[in-house]
Amino acid sequence: MVNYKDLGLVNTRDMFAKAIKGGYAVPAYNFSNMEQMQAIIQACVETRSPVILQVSKGARAYASPILLRAMAKGAVEYAHSLGYDIPITLHLDHGPDFETCKDCIDNGFSSVMIDGSALPYEENVALTKKVVEYAHQFDVTVEGELGVLAGVEDDVVAAESHYTKPEEVQDFVSKTGVDSLAISIGTSHGRCKFTPQQCTRNADGVLIPPPLAFDVLAEIEKKLPGFPIVLHGSSSVPVQYVKMIEQYGGKIPDSVGIPEEQLRKAAKSAVCKINIDSDGRLAMTALIRKVLVEHPEEFDPRKLLGPARDELKKMYAHKNVEVLGSAGHA
């Protein structure tokens, strides 16, 4: 067994306590390769932000559990080499079962999510409690989920969203012992977070999504005062990246995300962890496509991935400063 503390990582307990008190959210950025990890660490060191390095089951299979563990240790040392030791958590995103969560805990993860949201309530409680009991033996923090987010993210697929029921949250947290709770208030996985029929269009034809259910969030906060709340599916799907991808040959129609001003509003509440994945994919794809079209002679992967990494760093820094409010809180 590898303990995360030996890798220089931290769990989310202090991170979230400080975020709730400070009125900001800790960024949880998904990654599965070196360039993404470099961009995340560079941006978070530059902005002095704590960070959660987040991997899904699919990303873990893609990158290899052994290499991911080494990359997480490398991320800590890389931050130090850049001149600032920011708090770094390695987190499993959407753990589908106890076995996956246990394997991550045994291999250096400092935080795991067990996603039993698609199960009947009592089964979700039982599964989440089982993961918590194992994780807490090693001081690993656990995120549970109530409510269902629509959309697609790796192996997580749901056609419809179901808001979290505020009347269930106290019972769930009490029975499971989770350290944080992912809720559903209108965010969604993937680059198409809403159908065109759910949106309006502005004068430029850009899709404007419906607002998040802040009334549901407020009720949950009343039921769980001071408890760490998590928002999944919170990419903003920046128009400039969508346009760039399509300009250079991509086809991603009806892409729409969560407006950044709504995420900033959420970050000032009990929401202390906001997950961002699709924005990183879009930024990276946009810059790779641009280089391939403008420089068809190029075949050096570094010349393709380098500009993508630089754009990712720029985007993550913007999120930390302008959206999540985490800059300066490392």
C-alpha positions as CSV (number, residue, x, y, z in Angstrom):
1,M,0.0,0.0,0.0
2,V,1.2,3.5,-0.8
3,N,0.1,6.3,1.6
4,Y,-0.6,9.6,-0.1
5,K,1.2,11.5,2.6
6,D,4.4,9.9,1.5
7,L,3.8,11.5,-1.9
8,G,3.4,14.9,-0.5
9,L,-0.3,15.1,-1.1
10,V,-3.1,16.3,1.2
11,N,-6.7,15.4,1.6
12,T,-9.5,17.9,1.2
13,R,-10.5,18.5,4.8
14,D,-8.5,21.7,5.5
15,M,-8.9,22.8,1.9
16,F,-12.7,22.8,2.2
17,A,-12.8,24.4,5.6
18,K,-10.8,27.3,4.4
19,A,-12.8,27.6,1.2
20,I,-16.1,27.8,3.1
21,K,-14.7,30.4,5.4
22,G,-13.1,32.4,2.6
23,G,-16.0,32.4,0.1
24,Y,-14.2,30.6,-2.7
25,A,-14.1,27.2,-4.4
26,V,-11.1,24.9,-4.8
27,P,-10.6,24.0,-8.5
28,A,-10.9,20.3,-9.4
29,Y,-9.3,19.9,-12.8
30,N,-9.4,16.6,-14.6
31,F,-6.2,15.4,-16.3
32,S,-4.9,12.3,-18.0
33,N,-1.6,13.3,-19.5
34,M,1.6,15.2,-18.7
35,E,0.7,18.4,-20.5
36,Q,-2.5,18.8,-18.7
37,M,-0.8,18.2,-15.3
38,Q,1.9,20.7,-16.2
39,A,-0.6,23.4,-17.1
40,I,-2.6,22.9,-13.9
41,I,0.4,23.1,-11.6
42,Q,1.9,26.1,-13.5
43,A,-1.4,28.0,-13.3
44,C,-2.1,27.2,-9.6
45,V,1.5,28.0,-8.5
46,E,1.3,31.3,-10.5
47,T,-2.0,32.2,-8.9
48,R,-1.2,30.7,-5.5
49,S,-4.2,28.5,-5.6
50,P,-4.8,25.1,-3.9
51,V,-5.8,22.4,-6.4
52,I,-7.4,19.0,-6.8
53,L,-5.9,16.9,-9.5
54,Q,-8.9,14.8,-10.6
55,V,-9.0,11.6,-12.6
56,S,-11.9,9.4,-13.6
57,K,-11.9,5.6,-13.8
58,G,-11.4,6.0,-17.6
59,A,-8.5,8.4,-17.3
60,R,-6.9,6.1,-14.7
61,A,-7.1,3.2,-17.1
62,Y,-5.7,5.4,-20.0
63,A,-2.8,6.8,-18.1
64,S,-2.0,3.7,-15.9
65,P,-2.5,3.8,-12.1
66,I,1.3,3.5,-11.6
67,L,2.2,6.4,-13.8
68,L,-0.6,8.5,-12.3
69,R,0.8,8.0,-8.9
70,A,4.2,9.0,-10.1
71,M,2.8,12.0,-11.8
72,A,1.0,13.1,-8.7
73,K,4.3,12.9,-6.7
74,G,5.9,14.7,-9.6
75,A,3.3,17.4,-9.4
76,V,4.2,18.1,-5.8
77,E,7.9,18.3,-6.6
78,Y,7.2,20.4,-9.8
79,A,5.3,23.0,-7.8
80,H,8.2,23.2,-5.3
81,S,10.6,23.7,-8.2
82,L,8.4,26.5,-9.5
83,G,8.9,28.3,-6.2
84,Y,5.7,27.7,-4.2
85,D,4.4,24.6,-2.3
86,I,0.6,24.7,-3.0
87,P,-1.7,22.1,-1.4
88,I,-2.4,19.3,-3.9
89,T,-5.0,16.6,-3.7
90,L,-5.2,13.5,-5.9
91,H,-8.9,12.7,-6.3
92,L,-10.9,9.9,-7.9
93,D,-13.8,11.4,-9.9
94,H,-17.0,9.3,-10.1
95,G,-15.8,6.1,-8.5
96,P,-18.3,3.5,-9.7
97,D,-17.8,0.9,-7.0
98,F,-16.1,0.0,-3.7
99,E,-13.3,-1.9,-5.4
100,T,-12.2,1.0,-7.6
101,C,-12.2,3.3,-4.6
102,K,-10.2,0.9,-2.5
103,D,-7.7,0.4,-5.2
104,C,-7.2,4.2,-5.5
105,I,-6.9,4.5,-1.7
106,D,-4.3,1.7,-1.7
107,N,-2.3,3.4,-4.4
108,G,-1.8,6.9,-3.1
109,F,-5.1,8.8,-3.7
110,S,-5.8,11.3,-0.9
111,S,-9.5,11.7,-1.8
112,V,-12.1,9.5,-3.6
113,M,-15.6,10.0,-4.8
114,I,-18.1,7.1,-4.7
115,D,-20.9,7.8,-7.1
116,G,-24.0,5.8,-6.0
117,S,-26.4,8.5,-7.3
118,A,-28.0,6.2,-9.8
119,L,-28.8,3.6,-7.2
120,P,-31.9,3.5,-5.0
121,Y,-31.4,5.8,-1.9
122,E,-30.7,3.1,0.7
123,E,-28.2,1.3,-1.7
124,N,-26.4,4.6,-2.2
125,V,-26.2,5.1,1.5
126,A,-24.9,1.6,2.1
127,L,-22.2,1.8,-0.6
128,T,-21.1,5.3,0.4
129,K,-20.8,4.3,4.0
130,K,-18.7,1.2,3.1
131,V,-16.2,3.4,1.2
132,V,-16.1,6.0,4.0
133,E,-15.4,3.3,6.6
134,Y,-12.4,2.0,4.6
135,A,-11.1,5.4,3.5
136,H,-11.2,7.0,7.0
137,Q,-8.8,4.3,8.3
138,F,-6.1,6.0,6.2
139,D,-7.3,9.6,6.6
140,V,-8.6,9.7,3.0
141,T,-11.6,12.0,2.4
142,V,-14.7,10.8,0.6
143,E,-17.2,12.6,-1.6
144,G,-20.7,11.2,-2.1
145,E,-23.4,12.2,-4.5
146,L,-27.2,12.8,-4.2
147,G,-29.1,13.8,-7.3
148,V,-28.4,12.9,-11.0
149,L,-26.6,15.1,-13.5
150,A,-27.5,14.8,-17.2
151,G,-24.8,14.4,-19.9
152,V,-21.8,12.2,-20.6
153,E,-18.4,12.1,-18.9
154,D,-16.4,9.0,-19.7
155,D,-18.4,6.1,-18.3
156,V,-21.0,8.3,-16.6
157,V,-24.1,8.7,-18.8
158,A,-27.5,10.1,-17.8
159,A,-30.3,11.3,-20.2
160,E,-32.0,13.4,-17.6
161,S,-31.0,15.4,-14.5
162,H,-32.8,15.1,-11.2
163,Y,-32.2,17.8,-8.6
164,T,-30.9,16.8,-5.2
165,K,-33.8,16.6,-2.7
166,P,-32.9,18.9,0.2
167,E,-34.9,16.8,2.6
168,E,-32.5,13.9,2.1
169,V,-29.2,15.5,2.6
170,Q,-29.0,15.5,6.4
171,D,-30.0,11.8,6.6
172,F,-27.5,10.9,3.9
173,V,-24.5,12.7,5.5
174,S,-25.4,11.5,8.9
175,K,-25.7,7.8,7.9
176,T,-22.7,7.7,5.6
177,G,-20.1,10.0,7.3
178,V,-19.0,11.6,4.0
179,D,-16.7,14.6,4.0
180,S,-18.4,16.4,1.1
181,L,-21.5,16.1,-1.0
182,A,-21.9,16.5,-4.7
183,I,-25.4,17.9,-5.6
184,S,-27.5,18.4,-8.7
185,I,-28.8,22.0,-9.2
186,G,-28.7,22.2,-13.0
187,T,-25.1,21.6,-14.0
188,S,-24.4,18.9,-16.5
189,H,-21.6,16.8,-17.8
190,G,-20.0,17.2,-21.3
191,R,-19.9,20.1,-23.8
192,C,-23.7,20.1,-24.5
193,K,-25.0,20.8,-21.0
194,F,-28.5,21.8,-22.3
195,T,-30.5,21.1,-25.4
196,P,-31.2,24.1,-27.7
197,Q,-34.8,23.8,-26.7
198,Q,-33.8,24.5,-23.0
199,C,-31.9,27.6,-24.0
200,T,-32.5,31.1,-25.5
201,R,-30.3,32.7,-28.1
202,N,-28.8,36.2,-27.9
203,A,-28.4,38.6,-30.8
204,D,-25.3,36.8,-32.0
205,G,-27.1,33.4,-32.0
206,V,-25.2,32.2,-29.0
207,L,-27.1,29.7,-26.8
208,I,-28.0,31.1,-23.3
209,P,-28.6,28.3,-20.8
210,P,-31.3,28.4,-18.0
211,P,-30.0,29.5,-14.6
212,L,-28.9,27.1,-11.9
213,A,-31.3,26.3,-9.1
214,F,-29.9,28.5,-6.4
215,D,-33.1,28.0,-4.4
216,V,-32.3,24.3,-4.1
217,L,-28.7,25.1,-3.1
218,A,-30.0,27.6,-0.5
219,E,-32.3,24.9,1.0
220,I,-29.4,22.4,1.1
221,E,-27.2,25.0,2.9
222,K,-29.9,25.4,5.5
223,K,-30.1,21.7,6.1
224,L,-26.2,21.3,6.2
225,P,-24.8,24.6,7.5
226,G,-21.1,24.8,6.9
227,F,-20.9,21.4,5.1
228,P,-18.7,21.2,2.0
229,I,-20.8,21.1,-1.2
230,V,-19.5,20.0,-4.7
231,L,-20.6,21.0,-8.2
232,H,-19.9,18.6,-11.0
233,G,-20.3,19.4,-14.7
234,S,-19.3,23.0,-14.3
235,S,-17.4,23.8,-17.4
236,S,-18.3,27.0,-19.1
237,V,-17.7,25.7,-22.7
238,P,-16.0,29.0,-23.8
239,V,-17.3,30.3,-27.1
240,Q,-13.8,31.2,-28.4
241,Y,-12.7,27.5,-28.2
242,V,-15.8,26.2,-29.8
243,K,-15.4,28.7,-32.6
244,M,-11.7,27.8,-33.0
245,I,-12.4,24.1,-33.2
246,E,-15.1,24.6,-35.9
247,Q,-12.9,27.2,-37.8
248,Y,-10.2,24.5,-38.0
249,G,-12.4,21.6,-39.2
250,G,-14.1,20.4,-36.0
251,K,-17.8,19.8,-35.7
252,I,-19.3,20.4,-32.2
253,P,-22.7,21.9,-32.7
254,D,-25.0,23.2,-29.9
255,S,-22.1,23.4,-27.4
256,V,-23.2,25.3,-24.3
257,G,-21.9,25.4,-20.7
258,I,-22.5,27.1,-17.3
259,P,-22.0,30.9,-17.3
260,E,-19.0,31.9,-15.3
261,E,-20.9,34.5,-13.3
262,Q,-23.2,31.7,-12.0
263,L,-20.2,29.6,-10.9
264,R,-18.7,32.6,-9.1
265,K,-22.0,33.1,-7.3
266,A,-22.0,29.4,-6.3
267,A,-18.4,29.6,-5.2
268,K,-19.3,32.3,-2.6
269,S,-21.7,29.9,-0.9
270,A,-21.0,26.5,0.7
271,V,-19.9,25.2,-2.7
272,C,-16.2,24.7,-2.1
273,K,-15.2,22.3,-4.9
274,I,-16.1,23.0,-8.6
275,N,-15.2,20.3,-11.2
276,I,-14.0,21.4,-14.6
277,D,-13.1,18.9,-17.3
278,S,-14.7,19.8,-20.7
279,D,-13.2,23.3,-20.8
280,G,-9.7,21.8,-20.7
281,R,-10.5,19.3,-23.5
282,L,-11.9,22.1,-25.7
283,A,-8.9,24.4,-25.1
284,M,-6.5,21.7,-25.9
285,T,-8.3,20.5,-29.0
286,A,-8.7,24.0,-30.3
287,L,-5.0,24.8,-30.2
288,I,-3.9,21.4,-31.6
289,R,-6.3,21.8,-34.5
290,K,-5.0,25.3,-35.1
291,V,-1.4,24.1,-35.3
292,L,-2.3,21.2,-37.6
293,V,-4.1,23.4,-40.1
294,E,-1.6,26.3,-40.0
295,H,1.5,24.1,-40.0
296,P,0.6,21.0,-42.0
297,E,4.3,20.2,-42.2
298,E,4.6,19.8,-38.4
299,F,4.9,16.3,-37.0
300,D,6.7,16.9,-33.7
301,P,4.2,16.2,-30.9
302,R,5.8,18.8,-28.8
303,K,5.0,21.5,-31.3
304,L,1.3,20.3,-31.2
305,L,1.0,19.9,-27.4
306,G,3.2,22.8,-26.3
307,P,0.8,25.5,-27.5
308,A,-2.1,23.5,-26.1
309,R,-0.4,23.4,-22.7
310,D,0.2,27.1,-22.8
311,E,-3.4,27.8,-23.5
312,L,-4.6,25.5,-20.8
313,K,-2.4,27.3,-18.3
314,K,-3.9,30.6,-19.3
315,M,-7.4,29.2,-19.0
316,Y,-6.9,27.6,-15.6
317,A,-5.3,30.8,-14.2
318,H,-8.4,32.8,-15.4
319,K,-10.7,30.3,-13.6
320,N,-8.7,30.6,-10.4
321,V,-8.8,34.4,-10.4
322,E,-12.1,35.4,-12.0
323,V,-14.4,32.4,-11.5
324,L,-13.6,30.3,-8.5
325,G,-11.9,33.0,-6.4
326,S,-9.2,30.5,-5.2
327,A,-6.2,32.6,-6.2
328,G,-4.1,33.7,-3.3
329,H,-5.5,31.0,-0.9
330,A,-2.8,28.3,-1.3
